């Protein structure tokens, strides 16, 4: 299973300090605090951070199917992530639970498109509207790009 999460922080410049090991350590610690030794043991088997985008705060967590509820229930207890000797106050918002990384990618494309459509009415001038519309068009998969993105996602799953 894969959990698609969003790391929310007050100061977005702090996101750039995150790395995948720090996120994994915070998740493991939260599972251990919440579910004890049993949860820690289940989380240590085949758990990993598959993807972290420090600019957007998007994280893909990979874990065994039988323990996704343990991991999911521990996420609200993450209040900060410690990296490079600094504590970054944050929380993780679970956006999607998927069976493959491909389904999470498809959901993320739809989610980003919806977010951009919500931003469009809030634009103050025409230049901002054009930039948001361009971003929406870049999010949408076309027939030609679809085959390329499928090849990329299949290589990531292996």
C-alpha positions in Angstrom: 0.0 0.0 0.0 0.9 3.6 -0.5 -0.2 6.6 1.6 -0.1 10.0 -0.2 0.4 12.6 2.4 1.0 16.4 2.5 3.4 17.9 5.1 1.8 21.2 6.4 4.0 23.8 7.9 3.5 27.5 8.8 6.6 28.7 7.0 6.9 27.0 3.6 10.7 27.8 3.4 11.1 25.2 6.2 9.9 22.5 3.8 13.2 22.7 1.9 15.0 21.4 5.0 13.1 18.1 5.0 14.6 14.8 3.8 13.2 11.4 3.5 15.1 9.9 6.4 13.7 12.5 8.8 10.2 11.9 7.7 10.6 8.1 8.0 12.1 8.5 11.5 9.1 10.7 12.6 6.6 8.3 11.2 8.3 5.3 12.9 8.5 7.2 16.2 4.8 8.1 16.0 3.8 4.5 15.3 6.0 3.3 18.2 4.5 5.9 20.6 0.9 5.1 19.5 1.0 1.3 19.0 3.9 0.2 21.1 6.3 -2.6 20.2 3.8 -4.3 18.0 3.3 -1.2 15.8 7.0 -0.5 15.7 7.7 -4.1 14.6 5.1 -4.0 11.8 6.3 -0.6 10.7 9.9 -1.8 10.5 9.0 -4.4 7.9 9.1 -3.0 4.3 8.2 0.6 5.4 9.9 3.3 3.4 9.5 6.8 2.1 9.3 6.4 -1.7 9.0 10.0 -2.7 9.4 13.4 -1.0 9.0 16.7 -2.8 10.4 19.3 -0.5 8.9 22.2 -2.6 5.3 21.0 -2.3 5.5 18.9 0.8 4.1 15.8 -0.9 5.2 12.4 0.5 4.6 8.8 -0.7 4.8 6.3 2.2 5.1 2.6 1.3 4.2 -0.1 3.8 2.7 -3.6 4.0 -1.0 -3.9 3.4 -1.8 -5.4 6.8 -0.5 -2.5 8.8 -1.8 0.5 6.9 -4.4 1.3 9.5 -1.8 1.4 12.2 0.4 3.8 10.2 -2.6 5.9 9.2 -3.9 6.2 12.8 -0.5 7.4 14.0 -0.1 10.3 11.5 -2.1 12.8 13.6 0.5 12.4 16.4 3.3 13.8 14.4 3.7 17.3 15.5 7.3 18.0 14.4 10.0 16.5 12.3 13.6 16.7 13.4 16.2 17.2 10.7 19.7 18.5 10.7 19.5 19.3 14.4 16.3 21.5 14.0 12.7 20.7 14.9 10.3 21.7 12.2 6.7 22.0 13.6 4.3 20.4 11.2 1.5 17.9 10.7 0.9 15.3 8.0 -2.4 15.3 6.2 -3.3 12.0 4.5 -4.7 12.7 1.0 -5.1 9.2 -0.4 -4.5 5.5 0.3 -3.7 3.5 -2.9 -2.6 0.0 -3.8 0.0 1.2 -6.3 2.1 4.2 -6.8 0.4 4.8 -10.1 -3.0 5.3 -8.5 -1.5 7.8 -6.1 0.0 9.7 -9.0 -3.3 9.8 -10.8 -5.0 11.1 -7.6 -2.3 13.7 -7.1 -2.8 15.0 -10.6 -6.6 15.3 -10.0 -6.0 16.9 -6.6 -3.6 19.5 -8.0 -6.0 20.3 -10.8 -8.8 20.9 -8.3 -6.5 23.1 -6.2 -5.6 25.2 -9.2 -9.3 25.5 -10.2 -10.0 26.8 -6.7 -7.2 29.4 -7.1 -8.5 30.7 -10.4 -11.3 32.9 -9.0 -9.0 34.4 -6.4 -6.6 35.8 -8.9 -6.2 39.6 -8.8 -5.2 40.3 -12.4 -5.1 38.8 -15.8 -1.4 37.8 -15.6 -2.1 35.7 -12.5 -5.1 34.1 -14.2 -2.9 33.2 -17.2 -0.3 31.6 -15.0 -2.9 29.5 -13.1 -4.5 28.5 -16.4 -1.1 27.5 -17.8 -0.5 25.4 -14.6 -3.9 23.7 -15.0 -3.1 22.8 -18.6 0.3 21.4 -17.6 -1.4 19.2 -15.0 -3.8 17.6 -17.5 -2.6 14.5 -19.2 -3.0 14.3 -22.9 -2.9 11.2 -25.1 0.8 11.7 -26.0 2.0 12.4 -22.5 -0.1 9.5 -21.0 2.1 6.8 -22.6 5.3 8.5 -21.4 4.0 9.0 -17.8 3.0 5.3 -17.7 6.5 4.2 -18.7 8.0 6.4 -16.0 5.7 5.2 -13.3 6.2 1.5 -14.2 10.0 2.0 -13.8 9.5 3.7 -10.4 7.4 0.8 -9.1 10.2 -1.7 -9.9 
